[in-house]
Amino acid sequence: MSNIQNNSVPALEQDSNIPQNEDLLIDLAELFKIFGDSTRIKILFALLKHELSVGEIAQQLSATDSAISHQLKILKANKLVKSQRNGKSIIYSLSDSHVTSILSQGIEHISE
């Protein structure tokens, strides 16, 4: 974190690299926990390329619809994916460009 300039991250206090708002820190820790499951990461990468239904994601990941639905519920509750109804199907996509950025920066970090 010491390489991050305070003015580039509005949530950080100007006097310190550590945010002083305990609720913010707890929420951030919870967000990072979501990325601690490889199935959820695989789902996010699948959605990086295309909007997909549960069945399509399950097929790509060789998983059951039930297992994928469970993980999508967690991802949706944490605002990492969104859904829209298309006829009888529900189609999932990444919530916004922040998710793409988090995935890209994570890959860059571990590839260094």
Biopython code that builds the backbone (N, CA, C, O; Angstrom):
import numpy as np
from Bio.PDB.StructureBuilder import StructureBuilder

atoms = [
    (1, "MET", "N", (0.816, -1.195, 0.000)),
    (1, "MET", "CA", (0.000, 0.000, 0.000)),
    (1, "MET", "C", (0.858, 1.257, 0.000)),
    (1, "MET", "O", (0.379, 2.324, -0.385)),
    (2, "SER", "N", (2.115, 1.157, 0.423)),
    (2, "SER", "CA", (2.917, 2.368, 0.535)),
    (2, "SER", "C", (3.169, 3.022, -0.817)),
    (2, "SER", "O", (3.513, 4.203, -0.865)),
    (3, "ASN", "N", (3.007, 2.284, -1.925)),
    (3, "ASN", "CA", (3.202, 2.856, -3.244)),
    (3, "ASN", "C", (1.970, 3.582, -3.751)),
    (3, "ASN", "O", (2.046, 4.276, -4.765)),
    (4, "ILE", "N", (0.846, 3.445, -3.083)),
    (4, "ILE", "CA", (-0.387, 4.104, -3.502)),
    (4, "ILE", "C", (-0.382, 5.526, -2.966)),
    (4, "ILE", "O", (-0.185, 5.754, -1.772)),
    (5, "GLN", "N", (-0.600, 6.474, -3.860)),
    (5, "GLN", "CA", (-0.674, 7.857, -3.427)),
    (5, "GLN", "C", (-2.054, 8.109, -2.854)),
    (5, "GLN", "O", (-3.056, 7.683, -3.428)),
    (6, "ASN", "N", (-2.112, 8.792, -1.733)),
    (6, "ASN", "CA", (-3.383, 9.038, -1.054)),
    (6, "ASN", "C", (-4.408, 9.738, -1.930)),
    (6, "ASN", "O", (-5.597, 9.434, -1.838)),
    (7, "ASN", "N", (-3.980, 10.667, -2.780)),
    (7, "ASN", "CA", (-4.949, 11.391, -3.585)),
    (7, "ASN", "C", (-5.556, 10.534, -4.685)),
    (7, "ASN", "O", (-6.551, 10.940, -5.286)),
    (8, "SER", "N", (-4.989, 9.352, -4.975)),
    (8, "SER", "CA", (-5.550, 8.483, -5.998)),
    (8, "SER", "C", (-6.590, 7.529, -5.428)),
    (8, "SER", "O", (-7.309, 6.883, -6.190)),
    (9, "VAL", "N", (-6.686, 7.426, -4.115)),
    (9, "VAL", "CA", (-7.651, 6.540, -3.476)),
    (9, "VAL", "C", (-8.443, 7.361, -2.473)),
    (9, "VAL", "O", (-7.988, 7.572, -1.349)),
    (10, "PRO", "N", (-9.642, 7.836, -2.871)),
    (10, "PRO", "CA", (-10.383, 8.752, -2.016)),
    (10, "PRO", "C", (-10.759, 8.175, -0.653)),
    (10, "PRO", "O", (-10.960, 8.942, 0.289)),
    (11, "ALA", "N", (-10.861, 6.858, -0.512)),
    (11, "ALA", "CA", (-11.278, 6.278, 0.756)),
    (11, "ALA", "C", (-10.171, 6.327, 1.803)),
    (11, "ALA", "O", (-10.447, 6.143, 2.988)),
    (12, "LEU", "N", (-8.937, 6.568, 1.402)),
    (12, "LEU", "CA", (-7.832, 6.591, 2.348)),
    (12, "LEU", "C", (-7.736, 7.961, 3.009)),
    (12, "LEU", "O", (-7.959, 8.996, 2.381)),
    (13, "GLU", "N", (-7.399, 7.935, 4.286)),
    (13, "GLU", "CA", (-7.188, 9.180, 5.028)),
    (13, "GLU", "C", (-5.909, 9.847, 4.519)),
    (13, "GLU", "O", (-4.964, 9.160, 4.131)),
    (14, "GLN", "N", (-5.877, 11.154, 4.521)),
    (14, "GLN", "CA", (-4.708, 11.878, 4.029)),
    (14, "GLN", "C", (-3.482, 11.696, 4.926)),
    (14, "GLN", "O", (-2.355, 11.803, 4.443)),
    (15, "ASP", "N", (-3.673, 11.425, 6.216)),
    (15, "ASP", "CA", (-2.558, 11.317, 7.154)),
    (15, "ASP", "C", (-1.942, 9.928, 7.197)),
    (15, "ASP", "O", (-0.868, 9.755, 7.774)),
    (16, "SER", "N", (-2.588, 8.943, 6.607)),
    (16, "SER", "CA", (-2.132, 7.575, 6.777)),
    (16, "SER", "C", (-2.533, 6.733, 5.576)),
    (16, "SER", "O", (-3.506, 7.045, 4.890)),
    (17, "ASN", "N", (-1.785, 5.670, 5.323)),
    (17, "ASN", "CA", (-2.158, 4.721, 4.281)),
    (17, "ASN", "C", (-3.220, 3.747, 4.765)),
    (17, "ASN", "O", (-3.783, 3.009, 3.957)),
    (18, "ILE", "N", (-3.509, 3.725, 6.064)),
    (18, "ILE", "CA", (-4.509, 2.823, 6.625)),
    (18, "ILE", "C", (-5.801, 3.599, 6.849)),
    (18, "ILE", "O", (-5.813, 4.564, 7.612)),
    (19, "PRO", "N", (-6.892, 3.192, 6.195)),
    (19, "PRO", "CA", (-8.169, 3.884, 6.434)),
    (19, "PRO", "C", (-8.535, 3.830, 7.913)),
    (19, "PRO", "O", (-8.325, 2.809, 8.568)),
    (20, "GLN", "N", (-9.076, 4.914, 8.436)),
    (20, "GLN", "CA", (-9.407, 4.995, 9.848)),
    (20, "GLN", "C", (-10.842, 4.549, 10.143)),
    (20, "GLN", "O", (-11.206, 4.383, 11.307)),
    (21, "ASN", "N", (-11.654, 4.353, 9.115)),
    (21, "ASN", "CA", (-13.032, 3.932, 9.290)),
    (21, "ASN", "C", (-13.087, 2.414, 9.422)),
    (21, "ASN", "O", (-12.859, 1.700, 8.445)),
    (22, "GLU", "N", (-13.386, 1.915, 10.614)),
    (22, "GLU", "CA", (-13.387, 0.472, 10.891)),
    (22, "GLU", "C", (-14.402, -0.259, 10.017)),
    (22, "GLU", "O", (-14.125, -1.361, 9.545)),
    (23, "ASP", "N", (-15.568, 0.334, 9.797)),
    (23, "ASP", "CA", (-16.583, -0.307, 8.949)),
    (23, "ASP", "C", (-16.072, -0.479, 7.518)),
    (23, "ASP", "O", (-16.337, -1.494, 6.875)),
    (24, "LEU", "N", (-15.348, 0.507, 7.033)),
    (24, "LEU", "CA", (-14.766, 0.417, 5.693)),
    (24, "LEU", "C", (-13.766, -0.732, 5.621)),
    (24, "LEU", "O", (-13.754, -1.487, 4.649)),
    (25, "LEU", "N", (-12.936, -0.863, 6.636)),
    (25, "LEU", "CA", (-11.950, -1.943, 6.667)),
    (25, "LEU", "C", (-12.618, -3.311, 6.705)),
    (25, "LEU", "O", (-12.172, -4.241, 6.033)),
    (26, "ILE", "N", (-13.677, -3.436, 7.483)),
    (26, "ILE", "CA", (-14.413, -4.702, 7.565)),
    (26, "ILE", "C", (-15.036, -5.041, 6.219)),
    (26, "ILE", "O", (-14.953, -6.182, 5.763)),
    (27, "ASP", "N", (-15.663, -4.048, 5.578)),
    (27, "ASP", "CA", (-16.269, -4.270, 4.261)),
    (27, "ASP", "C", (-15.213, -4.668, 3.227)),
    (27, "ASP", "O", (-15.457, -5.540, 2.393)),
    (28, "LEU", "N", (-14.057, -4.036, 3.280)),
    (28, "LEU", "CA", (-12.983, -4.366, 2.348)),
    (28, "LEU", "C", (-12.486, -5.794, 2.577)),
    (28, "LEU", "O", (-12.253, -6.534, 1.621)),
    (29, "ALA", "N", (-12.327, -6.172, 3.827)),
    (29, "ALA", "CA", (-11.901, -7.542, 4.142)),
    (29, "ALA", "C", (-12.927, -8.558, 3.633)),
    (29, "ALA", "O", (-12.556, -9.605, 3.102)),
    (30, "GLU", "N", (-14.198, -8.251, 3.795)),
    (30, "GLU", "CA", (-15.260, -9.144, 3.305)),
    (30, "GLU", "C", (-15.213, -9.250, 1.785)),
    (30, "GLU", "O", (-15.399, -10.335, 1.234)),
    (31, "LEU", "N", (-14.965, -8.131, 1.103)),
    (31, "LEU", "CA", (-14.862, -8.162, -0.353)),
    (31, "LEU", "C", (-13.726, -9.078, -0.789)),
    (31, "LEU", "O", (-13.895, -9.899, -1.691)),
    (32, "PHE", "N", (-12.578, -8.939, -0.154)),
    (32, "PHE", "CA", (-11.431, -9.758, -0.545)),
    (32, "PHE", "C", (-11.655, -11.233, -0.232)),
    (32, "PHE", "O", (-11.098, -12.091, -0.918)),
    (33, "LYS", "N", (-12.447, -11.548, 0.774)),
    (33, "LYS", "CA", (-12.776, -12.950, 1.058)),
    (33, "LYS", "C", (-13.511, -13.596, -0.114)),
    (33, "LYS", "O", (-13.337, -14.784, -0.386)),
    (34, "ILE", "N", (-14.322, -12.818, -0.795)),
    (34, "ILE", "CA", (-15.082, -13.332, -1.937)),
    (34, "ILE", "C", (-14.130, -13.841, -3.015)),
    (34, "ILE", "O", (-14.435, -14.818, -3.699)),
    (35, "PHE", "N", (-12.990, -13.193, -3.169)),
    (35, "PHE", "CA", (-12.011, -13.599, -4.176)),
    (35, "PHE", "C", (-11.170, -14.791, -3.710)),
    (35, "PHE", "O", (-10.283, -15.235, -4.439)),
    (36, "GLY", "N", (-11.430, -15.308, -2.521)),
    (36, "GLY", "CA", (-10.664, -16.420, -1.975)),
    (36, "GLY", "C", (-11.154, -17.787, -2.405)),
    (36, "GLY", "O", (-10.642, -18.799, -1.924)),
    (37, "ASP", "N", (-12.125, -17.847, -3.291)),
    (37, "ASP", "CA", (-12.675, -19.120, -3.751)),
    (37, "ASP", "C", (-12.412, -19.265, -5.244)),
    (37, "ASP", "O", (-12.816, -18.408, -6.030)),
    (38, "SER", "N", (-11.737, -20.342, -5.642)),
    (38, "SER", "CA", (-11.355, -20.486, -7.055)),
    (38, "SER", "C", (-12.561, -20.634, -7.977)),
    (38, "SER", "O", (-12.497, -20.207, -9.130)),
    (39, "THR", "N", (-13.649, -21.219, -7.510)),
    (39, "THR", "CA", (-14.839, -21.330, -8.355)),
    (39, "THR", "C", (-15.402, -19.944, -8.651)),
    (39, "THR", "O", (-15.784, -19.659, -9.786)),
    (40, "ARG", "N", (-15.456, -19.091, -7.645)),
    (40, "ARG", "CA", (-15.955, -17.733, -7.871)),
    (40, "ARG", "C", (-15.038, -16.974, -8.840)),
    (40, "ARG", "O", (-15.521, -16.233, -9.696)),
    (41, "ILE", "N", (-13.729, -17.156, -8.708)),
    (41, "ILE", "CA", (-12.791, -16.506, -9.621)),
    (41, "ILE", "C", (-13.022, -17.010, -11.043)),
    (41, "ILE", "O", (-13.018, -16.218, -11.986)),
    (42, "LYS", "N", (-13.222, -18.311, -11.206)),
    (42, "LYS", "CA", (-13.481, -18.872, -12.537)),
    (42, "LYS", "C", (-14.769, -18.295, -13.125)),
    (42, "LYS", "O", (-14.826, -17.985, -14.315)),
    (43, "ILE", "N", (-15.782, -18.153, -12.308)),
    (43, "ILE", "CA", (-17.043, -17.565, -12.771)),
    (43, "ILE", "C", (-16.804, -16.134, -13.245)),
    (43, "ILE", "O", (-17.278, -15.747, -14.313)),
    (44, "LEU", "N", (-16.079, -15.356, -12.466)),
    (44, "LEU", "CA", (-15.806, -13.966, -12.845)),
    (44, "LEU", "C", (-15.038, -13.894, -14.160)),
    (44, "LEU", "O", (-15.331, -13.046, -15.003)),
    (45, "PHE", "N", (-14.061, -14.776, -14.339)),
    (45, "PHE", "CA", (-13.309, -14.776, -15.594)),
    (45, "PHE", "C", (-14.178, -15.220, -16.764)),
    (45, "PHE", "O", (-14.024, -14.707, -17.872)),
    (46, "ALA", "N", (-15.081, -16.156, -16.540)),
    (46, "ALA", "CA", (-16.006, -16.565, -17.603)),
    (46, "ALA", "C", (-16.892, -15.388, -18.007)),
    (46, "ALA", "O", (-17.156, -15.180, -19.191)),
    (47, "LEU", "N", (-17.346, -14.624, -17.023)),
    (47, "LEU", "CA", (-18.212, -13.478, -17.297)),
    (47, "LEU", "C", (-17.441, -12.291, -17.860)),
    (47, "LEU", "O", (-18.036, -11.369, -18.417)),
    (48, "LEU", "N", (-16.148, -12.312, -17.720)),
    (48, "LEU", "CA", (-15.307, -11.260, -18.290)),
    (48, "LEU", "C", (-15.425, -11.262, -19.811)),
    (48, "LEU", "O", (-15.353, -10.211, -20.447)),
    (49, "LYS", "N", (-15.607, -12.445, -20.386)),
    (49, "LYS", "CA", (-15.672, -12.590, -21.840)),
    (49, "LYS", "C", (-17.083, -12.420, -22.389)),
    (49, "LYS", "O", (-17.273, -11.800, -23.435)),
    (50, "HIS", "N", (-18.089, -12.975, -21.676)),
    (50, "HIS", "CA", (-19.461, -12.986, -22.186)),
    (50, "HIS", "C", (-20.460, -12.953, -21.042)),
    (50, "HIS", "O", (-20.161, -13.385, -19.929)),
    (51, "GLU", "N", (-21.643, -12.440, -21.324)),
    (51, "GLU", "CA", (-22.777, -12.626, -20.416)),
    (51, "GLU", "C", (-23.217, -14.075, -20.574)),
    (51, "GLU", "O", (-23.290, -14.587, -21.692)),
    (52, "LEU", "N", (-23.511, -14.738, -19.453)),
    (52, "LEU", "CA", (-23.825, -16.165, -19.504)),
    (52, "LEU", "C", (-24.958, -16.526, -18.544)),
    (52, "LEU", "O", (-25.199, -15.835, -17.555)),
    (53, "SER", "N", (-25.641, -17.612, -18.855)),
    (53, "SER", "CA", (-26.644, -18.169, -17.949)),
    (53, "SER", "C", (-25.956, -19.118, -16.974)),
    (53, "SER", "O", (-24.784, -19.454, -17.143)),
    (54, "VAL", "N", (-26.683, -19.541, -15.968)),
    (54, "VAL", "CA", (-26.140, -20.499, -14.997)),
    (54, "VAL", "C", (-25.679, -21.758, -15.711)),
    (54, "VAL", "O", (-24.581, -22.255, -15.458)),
    (55, "GLY", "N", (-26.516, -22.274, -16.602)),
    (55, "GLY", "CA", (-26.178, -23.509, -17.318)),
    (55, "GLY", "C", (-24.924, -23.372, -18.159)),
    (55, "GLY", "O", (-24.103, -24.287, -18.213)),
    (56, "GLU", "N", (-24.775, -22.230, -18.816)),
    (56, "GLU", "CA", (-23.583, -21.999, -19.642)),
    (56, "GLU", "C", (-22.325, -21.917, -18.784)),
    (56, "GLU", "O", (-21.277, -22.445, -19.155)),
    (57, "ILE", "N", (-22.435, -21.257, -17.640)),
    (57, "ILE", "CA", (-21.285, -21.177, -16.727)),
    (57, "ILE", "C", (-20.955, -22.567, -16.198)),
    (57, "ILE", "O", (-19.791, -22.963, -16.157)),
    (58, "ALA", "N", (-21.977, -23.299, -15.796)),
    (58, "ALA", "CA", (-21.779, -24.656, -15.263)),
    (58, "ALA", "C", (-21.089, -25.545, -16.296)),
    (58, "ALA", "O", (-20.190, -26.318, -15.961)),
    (59, "GLN", "N", (-21.511, -25.431, -17.537)),
    (59, "GLN", "CA", (-20.901, -26.237, -18.604)),
    (59, "GLN", "C", (-19.430, -25.867, -18.783)),
    (59, "GLN", "O", (-18.579, -26.751, -18.887)),
    (60, "GLN", "N", (-19.125, -24.574, -18.820)),
    (60, "GLN", "CA", (-17.734, -24.136, -18.993)),
    (60, "GLN", "C", (-16.842, -24.585, -17.851)),
    (60, "GLN", "O", (-15.671, -24.902, -18.059)),
    (61, "LEU", "N", (-17.397, -24.613, -16.635)),
    (61, "LEU", "CA", (-16.601, -24.942, -15.458)),
    (61, "LEU", "C", (-16.715, -26.414, -15.055)),
    (61, "LEU", "O", (-16.120, -26.838, -14.064)),
    (62, "SER", "N", (-17.476, -27.187, -15.823)),
    (62, "SER", "CA", (-17.721, -28.604, -15.493)),
    (62, "SER", "C", (-18.230, -28.735, -14.059)),
    (62, "SER", "O", (-17.714, -29.524, -13.267)),
    (63, "ALA", "N", (-19.242, -27.949, -13.750)),
    (63, "ALA", "CA", (-19.838, -27.934, -12.410)),
    (63, "ALA", "C", (-21.346, -28.093, -12.548)),
    (63, "ALA", "O", (-21.889, -28.031, -13.651)),
    (64, "THR", "N", (-22.008, -28.297, -11.433)),
    (64, "THR", "CA", (-23.461, -28.415, -11.457)),
    (64, "THR", "C", (-24.103, -27.033, -11.454)),
    (64, "THR", "O", (-23.520, -26.059, -10.978)),
    (65, "ASP", "N", (-25.309, -26.971, -11.993)),
    (65, "ASP", "CA", (-26.056, -25.712, -11.969)),
    (65, "ASP", "C", (-26.235, -25.228, -10.539)),
    (65, "ASP", "O", (-26.140, -24.032, -10.263)),
    (66, "SER", "N", (-26.494, -26.165, -9.632)),
    (66, "SER", "CA", (-26.711, -25.822, -8.225)),
    (66, "SER", "C", (-25.470, -25.166, -7.610)),
    (66, "SER", "O", (-25.571, -24.159, -6.908)),
    (67, "ALA", "N", (-24.317, -25.744, -7.879)),
    (67, "ALA", "CA", (-23.065, -25.187, -7.331)),
    (67, "ALA", "C", (-22.810, -23.787, -7.886)),
    (67, "ALA", "O", (-22.395, -22.891, -7.151)),
    (68, "ILE", "N", (-23.057, -23.600, -9.175)),
    (68, "ILE", "CA", (-22.843, -22.293, -9.797)),
    (68, "ILE", "C", (-23.850, -21.280, -9.264)),
    (68, "ILE", "O", (-23.490, -20.140, -8.970)),
    (69, "SER", "N", (-25.107, -21.692, -9.139)),
    (69, "SER", "CA", (-26.137, -20.791, -8.601)),
    (69, "SER", "C", (-25.771, -20.303, -7.209)),
    (69, "SER", "O", (-25.951, -19.129, -6.886)),
    (70, "HIS", "N", (-25.256, -21.213, -6.386)),
    (70, "HIS", "CA", (-24.852, -20.845, -5.023)),
    (70, "HIS", "C", (-23.753, -19.780, -5.059)),
    (70, "HIS", "O", (-23.817, -18.794, -4.324)),
    (71, "GLN", "N", (-22.750, -19.979, -5.909)),
    (71, "GLN", "CA", (-21.651, -19.020, -5.987)),
    (71, "GLN", "C", (-22.105, -17.693, -6.592)),
    (71, "GLN", "O", (-21.646, -16.630, -6.174)),
    (72, "LEU", "N", (-23.003, -17.753, -7.569)),
    (72, "LEU", "CA", (-23.530, -16.524, -8.163)),
    (72, "LEU", "C", (-24.320, -15.710, -7.148)),
    (72, "LEU", "O", (-24.287, -14.479, -7.171)),
    (73, "LYS", "N", (-25.023, -16.390, -6.265)),
    (73, "LYS", "CA", (-25.773, -15.692, -5.212)),
    (73, "LYS", "C", (-24.812, -14.883, -4.335)),
    (73, "LYS", "O", (-25.099, -13.739, -3.981)),
    (74, "ILE", "N", (-23.686, -15.477, -3.992)),
    (74, "ILE", "CA", (-22.675, -14.792, -3.182)),
    (74, "ILE", "C", (-22.080, -13.615, -3.954)),
    (74, "ILE", "O", (-21.926, -12.521, -3.411)),
    (75, "LEU", "N", (-21.749, -13.847, -5.215)),
    (75, "LEU", "CA", (-21.172, -12.783, -6.040)),
    (75, "LEU", "C", (-22.159, -11.637, -6.235)),
    (75, "LEU", "O", (-21.775, -10.467, -6.215)),
    (76, "LYS", "N", (-23.414, -11.974, -6.421)),
    (76, "LYS", "CA", (-24.435, -10.942, -6.616)),
    (76, "LYS", "C", (-24.667, -10.160, -5.321)),
    (76, "LYS", "O", (-24.802, -8.937, -5.356)),
    (77, "ALA", "N", (-24.714, -10.850, -4.187)),
    (77, "ALA", "CA", (-24.914, -10.184, -2.897)),
    (77, "ALA", "C", (-23.790, -9.195, -2.596)),
    (77, "ALA", "O", (-23.988, -8.214, -1.880)),
    (78, "ASN", "N", (-22.616, -9.465, -3.150)),
    (78, "ASN", "CA", (-21.457, -8.589, -2.947)),
    (78, "ASN", "C", (-21.221, -7.643, -4.113)),
    (78, "ASN", "O", (-20.155, -7.038, -4.229)),
    (79, "LYS", "N", (-22.226, -7.522, -4.977)),
    (79, "LYS", "CA", (-22.243, -6.549, -6.075)),
    (79, "LYS", "C", (-21.105, -6.736, -7.077)),
    (79, "LYS", "O", (-20.624, -5.772, -7.673)),
    (80, "LEU", "N", (-20.682, -7.995, -7.256)),
    (80, "LEU", "CA", (-19.655, -8.280, -8.245)),
    (80, "LEU", "C", (-20.256, -8.737, -9.568)),
    (80, "LEU", "O", (-19.638, -8.578, -10.621)),
    (81, "VAL", "N", (-21.458, -9.303, -9.518)),
    (81, "VAL", "CA", (-22.186, -9.661, -10.733)),
    (81, "VAL", "C", (-23.599, -9.104, -10.645)),
    (81, "VAL", "O", (-24.110, -8.812, -9.564)),
    (82, "LYS", "N", (-24.209, -8.968, -11.807)),
    (82, "LYS", "CA", (-25.607, -8.546, -11.888)),
    (82, "LYS", "C", (-26.319, -9.518, -12.810)),
    (82, "LYS", "O", (-25.685, -10.282, -13.538)),
    (83, "SER", "N", (-27.636, -9.480, -12.773)),
    (83, "SER", "CA", (-28.408, -10.393, -13.606)),
    (83, "SER", "C", (-29.555, -9.666, -14.273)),
    (83, "SER", "O", (-30.013, -8.619, -13.814)),
    (84, "GLN", "N", (-30.005, -10.255, -15.372)),
    (84, "GLN", "CA", (-31.192, -9.747, -16.051)),
    (84, "GLN", "C", (-31.925, -10.938, -16.647)),
    (84, "GLN", "O", (-31.311, -11.913, -17.080)),
    (85, "ARG", "N", (-33.225, -10.843, -16.661)),
    (85, "ARG", "CA", (-34.042, -11.919, -17.209)),
    (85, "ARG", "C", (-34.101, -11.774, -18.722)),
    (85, "ARG", "O", (-34.293, -10.681, -19.254)),
    (86, "ASN", "N", (-33.930, -12.907, -19.402)),
    (86, "ASN", "CA", (-34.043, -12.978, -20.856)),
    (86, "ASN", "C", (-34.963, -14.153, -21.169)),
    (86, "ASN", "O", (-34.509, -15.288, -21.313)),
    (87, "GLY", "N", (-36.250, -13.871, -21.270)),
    (87, "GLY", "CA", (-37.224, -14.950, -21.433)),
    (87, "GLY", "C", (-37.294, -15.764, -20.156)),
    (87, "GLY", "O", (-37.564, -15.228, -19.081)),
    (88, "LYS", "N", (-37.048, -17.058, -20.278)),
    (88, "LYS", "CA", (-37.058, -17.933, -19.101)),
    (88, "LYS", "C", (-35.694, -18.009, -18.420)),
    (88, "LYS", "O", (-35.576, -18.546, -17.319)),
    (89, "SER", "N", (-34.678, -17.479, -19.068)),
    (89, "SER", "CA", (-33.316, -17.557, -18.533)),
    (89, "SER", "C", (-32.946, -16.295, -17.767)),
    (89, "SER", "O", (-33.477, -15.212, -18.011)),
    (90, "ILE", "N", (-32.028, -16.473, -16.844)),
    (90, "ILE", "CA", (-31.413, -15.331, -16.168)),
    (90, "ILE", "C", (-29.972, -15.275, -16.661)),
    (90, "ILE", "O", (-29.233, -16.256, -16.583)),
    (91, "ILE", "N", (-29.594, -14.121, -17.163)),
    (91, "ILE", "CA", (-28.268, -13.930, -17.737)),
    (91, "ILE", "C", (-27.438, -13.093, -16.761)),
    (91, "ILE", "O", (-27.886, -12.060, -16.263)),
    (92, "TYR", "N", (-26.226, -13.564, -16.505)),
    (92, "TYR", "CA", (-25.331, -12.897, -15.552)),
    (92, "TYR", "C", (-24.209, -12.181, -16.295)),
    (92, "TYR", "O", (-23.765, -12.613, -17.359)),
    (93, "SER", "N", (-23.766, -11.078, -15.704)),
    (93, "SER", "CA", (-22.636, -10.316, -16.231)),
    (93, "SER", "C", (-21.914, -9.670, -15.053)),
    (93, "SER", "O", (-22.438, -9.620, -13.940)),
    (94, "LEU", "N", (-20.707, -9.179, -15.312)),
    (94, "LEU", "CA", (-19.975, -8.456, -14.271)),
    (94, "LEU", "C", (-20.712, -7.163, -13.964)),
    (94, "LEU", "O", (-21.298, -6.553, -14.858)),
    (95, "SER", "N", (-20.685, -6.747, -12.719)),
    (95, "SER", "CA", (-21.427, -5.556, -12.302)),
    (95, "SER", "C", (-20.920, -4.276, -12.943)),
    (95, "SER", "O", (-21.710, -3.434, -13.371)),
    (96, "ASP", "N", (-19.605, -4.130, -13.010)),
    (96, "ASP", "CA", (-19.053, -2.902, -13.571)),
    (96, "ASP", "C", (-17.572, -3.081, -13.871)),
    (96, "ASP", "O", (-17.011, -4.159, -13.673)),
    (97, "SER", "N", (-16.955, -2.022, -14.345)),
    (97, "SER", "CA", (-15.545, -2.078, -14.734)),
    (97, "SER", "C", (-14.605, -2.267, -13.542)),
    (97, "SER", "O", (-13.454, -2.663, -13.722)),
    (98, "HIS", "N", (-15.084, -1.991, -12.329)),
    (98, "HIS", "CA", (-14.231, -2.204, -11.153)),
    (98, "HIS", "C", (-13.862, -3.676, -11.007)),
    (98, "HIS", "O", (-12.737, -4.002, -10.628)),
    (99, "VAL", "N", (-14.797, -4.554, -11.303)),
    (99, "VAL", "CA", (-14.537, -5.993, -11.181)),
    (99, "VAL", "C", (-13.454, -6.399, -12.174)),
    (99, "VAL", "O", (-12.533, -7.141, -11.832)),
    (100, "THR", "N", (-13.568, -5.912, -13.391)),
    (100, "THR", "CA", (-12.550, -6.185, -14.410)),
    (100, "THR", "C", (-11.192, -5.675, -13.942)),
    (100, "THR", "O", (-10.180, -6.358, -14.096)),
    (101, "SER", "N", (-11.175, -4.490, -13.378)),
    (101, "SER", "CA", (-9.939, -3.894, -12.892)),
    (101, "SER", "C", (-9.313, -4.713, -11.765)),
    (101, "SER", "O", (-8.100, -4.917, -11.747)),
    (102, "ILE", "N", (-10.129, -5.178, -10.834)),
    (102, "ILE", "CA", (-9.623, -5.990, -9.725)),
    (102, "ILE", "C", (-8.990, -7.267, -10.261)),
    (102, "ILE", "O", (-7.903, -7.653, -9.831)),
    (103, "LEU", "N", (-9.671, -7.926, -11.203)),
    (103, "LEU", "CA", (-9.140, -9.159, -11.786)),
    (103, "LEU", "C", (-7.840, -8.885, -12.545)),
    (103, "LEU", "O", (-6.869, -9.628, -12.403)),
    (104, "SER", "N", (-7.821, -7.834, -13.339)),
    (104, "SER", "CA", (-6.624, -7.493, -14.120)),
    (104, "SER", "C", (-5.450, -7.161, -13.220)),
    (104, "SER", "O", (-4.335, -7.628, -13.452)),
    (105, "GLN", "N", (-5.695, -6.354, -12.189)),
    (105, "GLN", "CA", (-4.609, -5.984, -11.284)),
    (105, "GLN", "C", (-4.114, -7.182, -10.491)),
    (105, "GLN", "O", (-2.921, -7.282, -10.207)),
    (106, "GLY", "N", (-5.006, -8.086, -10.130)),
    (106, "GLY", "CA", (-4.591, -9.302, -9.432)),
    (106, "GLY", "C", (-3.679, -10.144, -10.285)),
    (106, "GLY", "O", (-2.655, -10.637, -9.811)),
    (107, "ILE", "N", (-4.045, -10.317, -11.553)),
    (107, "ILE", "CA", (-3.206, -11.092, -12.483)),
    (107, "ILE", "C", (-1.860, -10.408, -12.674)),
    (107, "ILE", "O", (-0.824, -11.073, -12.663)),
    (108, "GLU", "N", (-1.859, -9.095, -12.848)),
    (108, "GLU", "CA", (-0.599, -8.359, -12.998)),
    (108, "GLU", "C", (0.276, -8.550, -11.771)),
    (108, "GLU", "O", (1.481, -8.772, -11.891)),
    (109, "HIS", "N", (-0.323, -8.464, -10.596)),
    (109, "HIS", "CA", (0.444, -8.561, -9.345)),
    (109, "HIS", "C", (1.122, -9.928, -9.214)),
    (109, "HIS", "O", (2.306, -10.006, -8.887)),
    (110, "ILE", "N", (0.377, -10.993, -9.468)),
    (110, "ILE", "CA", (0.977, -12.326, -9.273)),
    (110, "ILE", "C", (1.901, -12.708, -10.415)),
    (110, "ILE", "O", (2.690, -13.644, -10.285)),
    (111, "SER", "N", (1.815, -11.994, -11.538)),
    (111, "SER", "CA", (2.673, -12.294, -12.682)),
    (111, "SER", "C", (4.024, -11.583, -12.617)),
    (111, "SER", "O", (4.916, -11.884, -13.411)),
    (112, "GLU", "N", (4.185, -10.661, -11.698)),
    (112, "GLU", "CA", (5.434, -9.903, -11.599)),
    (112, "GLU", "C", (6.549, -10.757, -11.075)),
    (112, "GLU", "O", (7.675, -10.281, -10.928)),
]
sb = StructureBuilder()
sb.init_structure("model")
sb.init_model(0)
sb.init_chain("A")
sb.init_seg("    ")
for serial, (resi, resn, name, xyz) in enumerate(atoms, 1):
    if name == "N":
        sb.init_residue(resn, " ", resi, " ")
    sb.init_atom(name, np.array(xyz, "f"), 0.0, 1.0, " ", f" {name:<3s}", serial, name[0])
structure = sb.get_structure()
